[in-house]
Amino acid sequence: MFEKHLAAKDRSAVRSLLRLWPYVRPVRTRLFGAAFVAVVASCLGLVIPLVLKWIVDGPVAEADPGGVWLGALALLLLGLLEAGLFGFRRWLVARPLAGVEAAMRADLYRHLQRLPVAFHDRWASGQLLSRGTTDLMLVRMFLAFPLTFLLVNGTTILVGFIILLGQQWSLGLVLLAPIVPLVVLCSLFESRYAIVARRAQDQVGDLTTVVEESVLGIRIIKGFGRHRSQALAFRELSRRLRGTEIGKARLLAGIWALITTIPEVVIGAALVLGTVQVADGELSTGTLVAFLSTALALRWPVESIGFLLAMSQEAATATERYFEVMDAREEPDTSGAAPASGQPASGETASGRTASGRAAPEEAASADGMRFEGVTFRYPDAAEGSVPVLARIDLQVRPGETLALVGGTGSGKTTLTALVPRLHEVNGGRITLDGEDIAAMPRERLRELVSVAFEEPTLFSASVGENVLMGAEGADEVELERALDIAQAGFVAGLPQGAATQVGEQGLSLSGGQRQRLALARAVVGRPRFLVLDDPLSALDVHTEALVEAALRRVLRDTTALVVAHRPSTVMLADRVALLSQGRIAAIGTHQELLRTNAEYAWLMSGADAGVTEGSAR
């Protein structure tokens, strides 16, 4: 799905990682301090060979036991100080970097909430989950270790070679010989590893998606006995990921072997040459010991280059993946839009109601309900020039009126209702609420005015009461009881903890009808000015449906409502009916009028053969 990103390698790892700076800046003092402490600790390790040189050429050569013990004490103190400084460095970065990861995760979650529905339609949830978990973990690990130690090891190597050249320049030149081939090898490794690392992280996202879908759809899998096919799909994705990870390991093993072997060979050559020089009297034994000790101390900084580059590259691809989501455009912010002439001041809606949706003492004289004016819409992923889902929709729901929206499968009913709370943006025309264009409203205010209940009720891992009260911020227990009563959700009283009962993920511990009634209660709890219901009674039995309809009639008297209906009983709640066919309003009238005058409507309501085909729109 995301293979196209593998080709986008014109962006360097450094450029990608620099995008982390806004998150790192608040903790830069501790990070720089930790890097300085680590550099000092690493350079202390290079003092140890100099102490060895003094011991060998001094107390050992002069048979002075006291000097040997003094040197040993100095070595012990240097080792303890080095270890203490490295521990201090770890303490310096632990909490700040955990904060960086938490801030990035919070920003990602906040951004996901503000992205349009069209974005979520295109992206697999597993890909988003992997970016918020695995990728951010890789970023934190990079900031904690490779970022610091690329600097520390680079400084240590530079200081170490200065010491080596100062001790014996000819042997130092021998050790400098492999630098150019090592740089070339590391460059080739980084470019190849970048591609494999990106592929592995994308495959983790695909695997996460399969696991999530299998867990959420476990009832379907078990009901149809599809566990074997799901297991095979999972096994195939796991096999692909395993192959990619093996490829990563193979690349890392190759560069590690080369980076390890080349310095070992060079140190061996320097040892032979140094031994010859000692034998010829050109070099002291202590100097040779110090030289070799320094060279061996530089083994880890050199050998770790491949490992650090690998971690850095994985962090760079993780950063790219993170900002692929963060760079997605949020829903347009209309909070700064100036109100149209004659519109109410802040805190009131165009209908003279407060921002909470409750009626103000006097209604605005200009109120004209919900109006669709030449509305056209096609989905963002539709082919250019394709037939729009909705074409030139002109429709008015008068103040206080309930309008039923009827149409065949695929006629665009759900799409039309999703435009009112701006889950999608219209491509042409406009939608107004009491004369105010919703495109000019702050989204927060719009979604306080408009309450929705979708055909597929979604509940969250929270209590029954918390799920219902999501429909109105600040609503109290009285409002909760009223909403449950309207939705005929009396079953809540029989739950183990009543409204405090946890419903579990997706509310799957409840029946479909129970979930739908809770979703309906959530829609009406805030006494909304405008109500949009997408077939809200489809999962109810006929007896419960009759009770809910009776209670809904009381609610609908005080609101302006657009109700998607498939059954005559739901249609009877409405004052008027609009027939949507092939993305257009084909007829408007009362239920009885349309039964007499429109063959398609009669066919939809009764199933009688009128020779009418269903709409072909999405």
N, C-alpha and C positions, 0 to 999 in steps of 0.2 A: 504493500500500500504506500509505503513511504520511500520506495527505492529511488524516486526522483531526487531525493535529498542527497543521495550518495554521490551524485555527480557534481554537487555544489561545493567543490573543494577549493574554490578560488579564495575563500576566506581562510586565513591562517589561524592556527590554534591560538597564537598570541592575541590576534584581533578579537577572537571569540571570548577569550578569558578576560580581556580588558573590560568587557561589558559587566563584569562582576564588581567593578570599582564602586559604583554607588552603594552597594551593600557592604563592601569592605571598609569604605571610608570612615564610618562611625567607630570602627575598632582598629583603625590603622596604627594608632599609637602602641597598642599592645602587640600587634603583629610585628611592627618594626622593632619594638623592644625585644620580642621573642627571637627575631632573626639575628639581632645584634648579640644576644646572649648565646645563641647557638654558634655563631661565628667565633666568639671568644672561646667557647668550650672546645670547638674543633681545633682551633689554633693552639690551645693548651696541649692537645695531644701531640702537636709537632714539637713541643718543647721537650718531651720525654726523650727523643733520640739525642738531643743535645746534652741532656743530663747523663745519658748512657756513655756518650763520648767522653765526658769529663771523668766518669767513673773508671772507664777502661784505660784511658791515657794517664789518669792521675792515681787514685788509690790502688787500683789493681796493679798497674805497672810498678808502683812504688811499694807494694805489699803493705798497704795501710788499712787495717780492718776498720778503724774508726771512720775513715773516709768512705769506705764501702757502705757502712751502716747509715751514714749521713745521706749518701746518695739514694739508698733504698727508701729512706724516710721521705726524701724529696719526691721520689717517684710515686710513693703511696699518696702523699698529699695532692700531687697533681692529678692522679687518677680519681681521688674522691671529689676534688673540686670540679673536674670535668663532668663526672656523673651528676653531681648536684646541680650544675648549670643546665644540663640537658633536662633534668627533672623540672627545674624552674621554668624552662621554656615551655614544657608541656602544660604546666599549670597556667601559664600566661594565656595560652591560646584556646584552652578547652572550652571555657564558658563563652567567650566572644564568638567563637565559630559556631557553637550550638545556637547562639542567637541569630547569626547570619542565616543559617539554614532555616530556622523558624520564621524569620522575616520573609525569606524568599517563598517559603511554602504558603505563608499567609497571603502574600501578594498574588501568588498563583491562584489560590482559592477565590480571593476577592475578584480577580480578573475574570475567572471562569463564570462567576455569577453575573458579570456585566456583559459577557459576550452574547451576541444574538443567537436565537434558537438555530438559525441556519448553520452556524459554526458547529454546534453540538450534533446537528444532523449529519455532518460530514466526518467528524472525528470519532474514532472508536474510543469508548470509555477507558479501555485498558491502556491505550497510548497516553491518555491524560493522567491516569493513575501512576504509570511508570515514571512520568516526568516529575510528579510530585513526591515520589518516594525514592526509587533507585537512583535517578539522575541527581537529585539534590544531595543524596548521600555521597555520591562520587565527587560532587563539587566541594562538600565539606571536607572530605578526605584530602582533596588536592590542596585546599587552603591550609590544612593542618600539617601536611607533611611535604609533598613535592614542591609547593611554592617556596617554602622556607629552605629546603635542603638543596634545591637547584642553586640558590644563592650561596648557601653555606658551603656546599661541596665545591662550587666553582671558586669561591674565595680560598678554601683550603688547598685546592690544587695549585692555585696561583702562588700562594705563600709557600707551599711545600716545594715547588720548583725553584723559587728564589733561594730557599735554604739549600736545596740540592746543588744548584749552580755555585752557591757560595762555598760549599764544602769541597766540591771537586767538579769543575766545569766540564771536563771531558766525559765523566760518567753521567752528568746531568744532561748533556746533549744526546747521549744514547737513549735516555728515558724520554726525551722530547720527540724522538724520531716517529713514533706511531700516532702523533696527534692528528695529522692530516687524514690518514686512512680512517681513524676513529670518527672524525667529524663527518666524512662522507658516508660511512656506514650508518651513523645515527640519523642523518638526513633521509637516506633511503628507507630506513626502518620507520621513521615517523610518518612518511607519506603513505606507506602501505598499511601501517597499523591504524591510521585514521579511518580508512575505508572499512576495515574489518570491525573496528570498535563501533562505528556508527551502525553497521548492519546488525551487530549483536544487540545493541540497545533497542533498535526498532523491533527486533524479534522478541525481545523481552516484553515489549508493549503488546505485540500480537498474542503472545502466550497469556499475558495477564487478561486480555479481552476474552479469550476462550474460557479461562477459569471463571471469570466473573459471570459470563453468560451461562455457564454450566450450573453454577450455584443458584443464580436467580431463576433459571429455567428447569430446576431439578424435577419439578412436578411433570413437566412435559416429557423430559427425558425418561423418567420412570414410567409415565403413563403409556408412552409409545415404545418402550423397550429399546431406546436409542442409546443406551449407555455404551454399547460396543462401538458404534460409529463415532460418538463423541470421544471415546478413549483413543480411537485410531487417529482422529484429527489432532488431539492433544499430543499423541506420541509423535506424529509427523512434525508438528511444530517444535517439539522438544528435540527431535533428531536434528532438525535444521539448526536450532540454537546450539546444540552440542557440537555439531560440525564447525560452526562459526567460532565457538569458544576454543575448540581444539586448534583451529587456524590461528587464533590469537596467541595461544600458548606456544605454538610452533614458531611463530615470529619472535616472540619474547625469548624463547629458548635459544634461537639462533643468534640474536643480537647479544644475549647474555654470554653465550659461549665465546663469541668473538671478542667481546669487551673484556672477558676474563682471561682468555688465552693470550691475547697480544701483550698486555702488560706483564704477564708471568714470563713470557719468553724474553721480553726486554729486560726485566729484573734479573733473570738468569744470566743474560749476556753481560749486564753491568757487574754482577757478582764475579763472573770469571775474569773480566777486565780488571776489576778492583783488586782481586786476589793477586793477580800478576803484578800490579803496581805495589802492593804491600810487600810482596816477595822481593821486588827490585828496590825497595826502600823509598819509593816515590810517594807513598801514602801511609799514614799511621793506621794501626789496627783500630783505634778508637774512631777515627774518621770513617773508616769503612763500615764499622758497626752502626754508627750514627746514620751514614748514608743509606744503608740497607734498611734500617729501622724506619727512616723517613719514607723511603719508597714503599715499604710494606704498609705504613700508615695511610698512604695515598691510594692503596688498592681499593678500599671500600668506596671512597668518593668517585673513583673512576668507574668501578664495576657497577655502581648504582645508577649510572647515567641512563642505561637502557630501561631499568625499572621505573625510574622517575619520569622519563619521557613517556612511557606507556601510561602511567597514571595521569600525567598531564594531558595526554591526547584523549583519554577517556573522559576526563573532566571537560575538555574543550567541546567534545561532541555532546556531552550532557548539557553544557551551557547553551550550545546551539539549539538543542531540542527544547530546552526550557524557554528560550526567547522566541522560538517559533510560535509558541502559544501566546507569550506575553506581547508579541508584536501584532497579533491579530487585533483588528479594530473593534473597539467596544461599541455598544449601541450608542447612537448619537445622543449627546447630552443637550437637552433643550431647557435645562433649568434656568438659563439666563435669558430665555426668550421673553420679550416684552409682551404683556397682555394686550389683546386687541382692544380697540376702542369700545368703551362701555362695559368692559369686563370687570369682575370684582377685584377687590384688593386682596393681598396675600392673606391666606387663611380661609378664604371662601372660594367655592367653585362657581362656575358660570351659572349654575342654577340657583344660586343664593344659599347653597349648603356649605357647611363647614368642611375643612379638609378631611375630616374623619368620615364624611359621607352622610352624617346625620342632617336632617332638615333644619334650615335656619328659620327664623320666625316668618319671614316673608320670602316667597319664591321670586326669582328674577323674572321680570315681565317678558324678557326676550327668549325664555327657554323654549327650545324646539326639539327636545329629545335627542335621539341618536340618528344621525343622518350619514348615508353613504352617497358621495357625489362623484360619479364617473370613476369609480374605483377599479383599477386594473392591477393584476398581480400575477407574477410567475416566479417560481422558486429559483434561487440563485444558481443552482446546478443545472437548470434547464438549458437546452441547446439554444443558441442565439437564433431568433426568428421563429421559435416554436410557438404553438398556440398557447396563450396565457390561460392559467387556471381560472381566473376571474376576468371577465371582460366587460368594462363599462357598467359596473353595478351602480344603479341609482335606487336608493331605498331609504325610507324614513320610518323610524319607530317613534311614535308620538310620545310626549311626556306622560308617564303613568301607564303606557300601553304595553301589552305583552304581544310580541310578534313571533309566531312559529315559523321556523325555516325548514322547509321540506324539500327533499330532492333524492334522486337515485344515488346509489353507491358511486363515489368518485365525482359527484357533481360540484364539489368545492365547498360544502357546508362547513366542515371543520376549519378549512382554510379561512373562510370569511370570518368566523367567530374569533380566530386567532389574531386577526388584524386589529380588533377593537382594543385589546390590552397591549398592542404593539409587540406581540411575540415575533411578528414579521412586519416589515415596512412595505407600504404600498408602493407600486412602481408608477402609478398614475392616479390622478384624482385625489380625494381627501375624505377623511372621516371626521365628523364633528360631534361633540357632545354639548348639547345646549348652545350651539352656535360657535363653540371654540374648537379649533383644529387640534386634534390630539397630537399632531406632529410638533406643535408649539408648546405642549404641556411638559413640565418635568415628569419624568416617568414615575417618580414616587407618588406624585399627586394623582396621576392618571390611574395608577393601580390601587389607590385608595378609593377613587370614584367607581371603578369597575371591578366587580368580583366575578370570578369564573369557577365553573365546575366542569371538568373535562369528562369525556366518555370513559376514559381509562383512569380510574381514581388512583392517585399515588399518595401513599402514606409513608411517613418517615419513622426511623427507629427512635420513637419517643412515646410519650403517653397519649392516650386518646384525647385528653384535654388539650395538650400541647399541639397536637395535630389540628384540632378544630380551631383553636385560638390563633393559629397562623393567619387566619383570614381577617383578623382585626387586632392591630396592636393596641394594647391597653384595655381590651375587653375583660370583663370580670366574670365571676362564676354565674351570676344571673344571666348574662348574655349567653354563656355556654349552655346553660340549661334550656334557655329559650331555643337556641339553634338546634340542639339535640331533639327537642320536642317537635320542631318543625320538620326535621328530617326523619321523624318516627324512629329515632335511634334508642328506643327504650332498652335494647339489649345491653347498653353500656352499664346500666345499674346492676346487671347480673354478672359482670366481669369480676374477677378476684379482688381488684382494688378500685372498682368503679372507673371513673374518668381518669384515675391515676395509673391505670393498667398500661403497661408497656405493650405496644402492638407488634414489635419486632420489625425486622427489615422488610420493607415494601408492604407491611401490613398483612403478610401472608398467613398469619395466625388467625385472620378473620375471613369470613366468607366474602364472595364478590359483592353480594347485596349489602353486607355490613360496611364494607369499604366504601361503596358508593354513597351510602347514607351519611357516613362521616365526611366525605368530600362535599356533599350537598350542605351539611351543617357548616362546614368551613366557609362555603360561599355566602351563606346568609347571616353569619354571626355578626358581621359589622354593619348590618342594615345598609347595604350599598345603594348608592343612587342609581347605578346601572348594573344589571345582572345579565351575564352571558352563560347559558347552560347548554352544554353539548350532550344531548340525549341523556339527561341525568337519572332517568328511571329505568334504564335498559336491563339492569341486573336484579330488579325487584320482582317478587311474585305479585300476582294481581291484587291480592288483599292488601299487602303493604303499599303497593302502588296507589291504590285508592285512598289510603290514609295520608300518604305523603302529598298527593295531589290536593286533597282537601286543605292541608296545612299550607301548602305552597300558594294557594289562591289568596290567602290572607297576606302573605308576603308580597305577592306580585301586585297587589292593589297599591302598594306604597313605593313601587320602583318601576323603572323602565327596563324591560327585559327582552332579550333576544334568545329564543329557545330552539335548539335543533331538535326536531321531532321525527320519529319513525312510525309511531303508532297513533291511531286516532285518539286514544285516551289522553296522550300528552298534548296533541293538537287542541283538544277541547279546553286546555288551560289558557289558550291564546285568544286575544280579541280579533286578530287578523292572521292570515297565513300568506307567506311568500313562497312561491315555487321556484327553486333554483334548478336550472337545466343547462347542461353544457357550459357552465360558467357564467350564465346570464340569468337575470330575473325574468322568468317566462310568464308569471301571472301573480296577481295579488288580490286577495279578497278574503271573505270569511270561509270557514270550512265548508259550509253548505253550498255557498256560491261556487266554489271551485269544484266540488263534487259534481255539480250540475253542468258546469261549462268547460271543464278542462279534463280531457281524456287521460293525460299522463298523471295528473293528480289523483283521479279516481282509481287508476291502476295501482299507484303507489299505496293508496290507503286501503284498497280492497283486494288487490291482486287480480281484478277482472281484466280479461284480455282486451286491451284497447289498441293493440298494434303499435304501442309506443315503446321505443327502446330507451334504455337508461343513458344518461349523459356520459360522455366519454372523457370529460375533464378529469384532471387528477383529483 
